Amino acid sequence: LKTIRMSDQDIADSMKRELLRQQENIELIASENFVSPAVMAAMGSHLTNKYAEGYSGKRYYGGCKYVDEVETIAVERAKKLFNCSYANVQPHSGSNANIAAFLALLNIGDTVLSMSLDQGGHLSHGSPVNFSGRNYNIIPYFLDNETEMIDYDEVERLAIQHRPKLILAGASAYSRIIDFKRFREIADKVGAYLMADIAHIAGLVIAGLHPSPFPHAHVVTTTTHKTLRGPRGGLILANDEEMGKLLNKTVFPGFQGGPLEHVIAAKAVAFKEALSDEFKKYQRQVVRNASTLAGSLRDNGIELVSGGTDNHLMLIKLVNHSVTGKVIEHLLDECKITVNKNSIPNDPEKPFVTSGIRVGTPSVTTRGMKEVEMIKIGALIADIIKNKDQAITRVIEEVGEICRRFPLYANDIIE
Ligand code: PLP
């Protein structure tokens, strides 16, 4: 920040305020995390200066010897982490990784079977306002009304009825194990590709806490910044040489230009961290924390979609509390607890209002919080849901006390 302040006071001031926000808030957005100082340093480095269109050893620019080293290390570590034979570390984001997979496997207008956005899917899986939904024939699958879990028999019925070219398994707001093996059996029945988007659960997959999409999926996409705890970015994985060649061509020159080598360096650093035993221990705590938080919410009279969680996130149902997701997100923000409103299955409210809240434990676990804090945080959220404005003063006080006990980013690293 010191260096930035010397040339740009305005941006330095805003960045400082955002740092304080991260330090002083309980961060429960399920798709966020706090990267290590090493990951952050790689991102903010001189590698941003280098153009390197192409791939290691085959670039369209001179001077790529050292970024080649960086990208090759990133690719090799990604393959090791996910136990597969192909990785492309160039997608600028998770959505870009998904676009690349769609472009590689499909022709415009082809049919895709994917989880409905309002039941947990992602925009890039076929929302009508997104590239995916605008260019492909999307057939959504839904959750079982009773269990609020994926209804695999229904997925199979829809696959047989619509004969998709691609079935997409993966979600942004689904708190249960995804059965990739069953998805592959369905895909094989109708001759479809199986694509797995493991953006949310990548860290859990690495730690063996969620079944791997391999050997079942033909293509796997992920972000690198959620449970994986790397820089903001995307990653594509596969286990087949021909598929790898096709995916490489699709990313570059298909639809991206120069790769972000500073971000790729940060991905490599994060992958090294993810190969450690410490990372597996962290992921185990993420899941334990989620399960404890879910228990605390339930003990305090709050209902969850599907009744609980197997992973790092859960969805709170607000329908019986006469309040919307939008209002609770706002009230929790005032108390310095950060969450996002989220549609729940068969939500009576619009997507910008919703009847749900999504919460996840990757960030608070990185800060070092454990079961004791989760029990407390569950009670604080329930207090706000039940007592609204009346609870704000007491909740703010408790949040401040918890955050002070778990410091984030020593100021001398950032300043
Ligand atoms: N896929 C899933 C399942 C996601 O949850 C997300 C982001 O939340 C993405 C893809 C897109 O990632 P990005 O925001 O990097 O484009």
Residues whose N, C-alpha, C, O or C-beta is under 5 A from the ligand:
A	BS01	PLP	S31 S93 G94 S95 N96 H122 A171 S172 D197 A199 H200 T223 G233
